Amino acid sequence: MPKDLTSKLWPGILGRVLTGQPSEGPAPAPPGAGAGASSAGASSAGASSAGAGAGPGCGHAAPGAGKPRLVVWGEAGPEVPADAPLSSLAGMASRLMGAYWWRAAQGLGVSPAGLGVLRLLAAEDGLKSSEVAARGWWAAGTLTSMVDTLVRDGYVERRRDDGDRRVVRLYLTDAGGAKVDAALGETVPRWHDAFDYIDSADEPVIRKFLVDTIERFSKLVQEERGK
């Protein structure tokens, strides 16, 4: 993990060692926290609005006798602990990637979460709000607020379904199509370049891990929604 990137994205988070005591307050969340998953995400779409010191992937319990020490990392200085659990590493990586995507999408005239909605409609126009929410892993209320903004900005329009007037579908406007094309043209090359550190020999293993992780957490999300 590049120290300079971590330092810029998470100033003031890392280097704290809590000796068996809770933190005095939530650590500052990375830029864009609470903006929605995205996603992918999110977003992730979106990042969690919880403080970085309170969520998964923010640290690990150091081994040793007595009370465990909670080591939180994220600033330049400390190395990522070699014995950090995979769950913590995955959580930290996902938060950093979300923060990087959020920054890459700044200045585009649409929020990263809003861009996620536009991408979904560009792939399949005329989805119902519930379908967009399910595919983007957004809560219904969160999606309504995002769509309200996109409608106000002229990127999306709501239309009644011809076959069932009770159903409202979302459609990309010409301005919305132009916006998503311009935004992706700006951000996708930067996103792809961010992964140029991966050795081609390692790619099959990493790809399998990511596919398995996507399938695993998709199943967990579906199970949670079914409760």
Backbone hydrogen bonds, N-H to C=O, Kabsch-Sander energy under -0.5 kcal/mol:
donor,donor_aa,acceptor,acceptor_aa,energy
6,T,2,P,-2.1
7,S,3,K,-2.6
8,K,4,D,-1.9
9,L,5,L,-2.3
10,W,6,T,-2.6
13,I,10,W,-1.5
14,L,10,W,-0.6
15,G,72,V,-1.7
16,R,13,I,-0.5
16,R,72,V,-0.6
18,L,16,R,-0.5
18,L,70,L,-2.1
19,T,17,V,-0.7
20,G,18,L,-1.9
20,G,68,P,-0.7
33,A,30,P,-1.8
34,G,47,A,-2.5
35,A,32,G,-2.0
36,G,47,A,-0.6
38,S,39,S,-1.1
38,S,45,A,-0.8
39,S,40,A,-1.3
39,S,41,G,-9.9
40,A,38,S,-3.8
40,A,41,G,-3.1
40,A,42,A,-0.7
40,A,44,S,-0.6
41,G,39,S,-9.9
41,G,42,A,-1.3
41,G,44,S,-0.8
42,A,38,S,-1.5
42,A,43,S,-0.7
42,A,44,S,-0.7
43,S,44,S,-1.1
43,S,45,A,-0.7
44,S,37,A,-0.5
44,S,39,S,-0.6
44,S,42,A,-1.3
45,A,37,A,-0.8
45,A,43,S,-1.3
46,G,39,S,-0.7
47,A,32,G,-0.6
52,A,27,A,-0.8
54,A,51,G,-2.1
55,G,51,G,-0.5
55,G,52,A,-0.5
58,C,55,G,-0.9
60,H,71,V,-1.4
62,A,60,H,-0.6
62,A,69,R,-3.4
69,R,62,A,-0.7
70,L,18,L,-2.4
71,V,60,H,-2.4
71,V,69,R,-0.8
72,V,16,R,-1.9
72,V,70,L,-0.6
73,W,58,C,-0.8
84,A,81,P,-1.6
89,L,85,P,-2.2
90,A,86,L,-3.0
91,G,87,S,-2.0
92,M,88,S,-2.6
93,A,89,L,-2.7
94,S,90,A,-2.4
95,R,91,G,-2.0
96,L,92,M,-2.5
97,M,93,A,-2.6
98,G,94,S,-2.1
99,A,95,R,-2.3
100,Y,96,L,-2.6
101,W,97,M,-2.6
102,W,98,G,-2.3
103,R,99,A,-2.0
104,A,100,Y,-2.5
105,A,101,W,-1.6
106,Q,103,R,-1.4
108,L,105,A,-1.1
115,L,111,S,-2.8
116,G,112,P,-1.6
117,V,113,A,-1.6
118,L,114,G,-2.3
119,R,115,L,-2.4
120,L,116,G,-1.9
121,L,117,V,-2.2
122,A,118,L,-2.3
123,A,119,R,-1.6
124,E,120,L,-2.1
126,G,170,L,-1.7
127,L,124,E,-0.5
127,L,170,L,-0.6
129,S,168,V,-0.8
132,V,128,K,-2.2
133,A,129,S,-2.8
134,A,130,S,-2.1
135,R,131,E,-2.3
136,G,132,V,-2.1
137,W,133,A,-0.8
138,W,133,A,-2.2
143,L,139,A,-2.5
144,T,140,A,-2.3
145,S,141,G,-1.8
146,M,142,T,-2.0
147,V,143,L,-3.0
148,D,144,T,-2.3
149,T,145,S,-1.6
150,L,146,M,-2.2
151,V,147,V,-2.9
152,R,148,D,-2.3
153,D,149,T,-2.1
154,G,151,V,-1.1
155,Y,150,L,-2.7
156,V,150,L,-1.1
157,E,171,Y,-2.5
159,R,169,R,-2.5
161,D,164,D,-0.6
161,D,167,V,-3.0
167,V,164,D,-2.2
169,R,159,R,-3.4
170,L,127,L,-3.0
171,Y,157,E,-2.5
173,T,155,Y,-2.1
177,G,173,T,-2.6
178,A,174,D,-2.2
179,K,175,A,-2.2
180,V,176,G,-2.5
181,D,177,G,-2.0
182,A,178,A,-2.3
183,A,179,K,-2.9
184,L,180,V,-2.5
185,G,181,D,-2.0
186,E,182,A,-1.2
187,T,183,A,-2.5
188,V,184,L,-2.3
191,W,187,T,-2.4
192,H,188,V,-2.8
193,D,189,P,-2.5
194,A,190,R,-1.3
195,F,192,H,-1.6
196,D,193,D,-1.8
198,I,195,F,-1.5
202,D,199,D,-1.4
203,E,199,D,-0.9
206,I,202,D,-2.3
207,R,203,E,-3.3
208,K,204,P,-2.2
209,F,205,V,-2.3
210,L,206,I,-2.6
211,V,207,R,-2.7
212,D,208,K,-2.7
213,T,209,F,-2.3
214,I,210,L,-2.7
215,E,211,V,-2.4
216,R,212,D,-2.5
217,F,213,T,-2.7
218,S,214,I,-2.2
219,K,215,E,-1.8
220,L,216,R,-1.9
221,V,217,F,-2.5
222,Q,218,S,-2.2
223,E,219,K,-2.3
224,E,220,L,-2.4
225,R,221,V,-2.4
226,G,222,Q,-1.4
227,K,224,E,-1.1
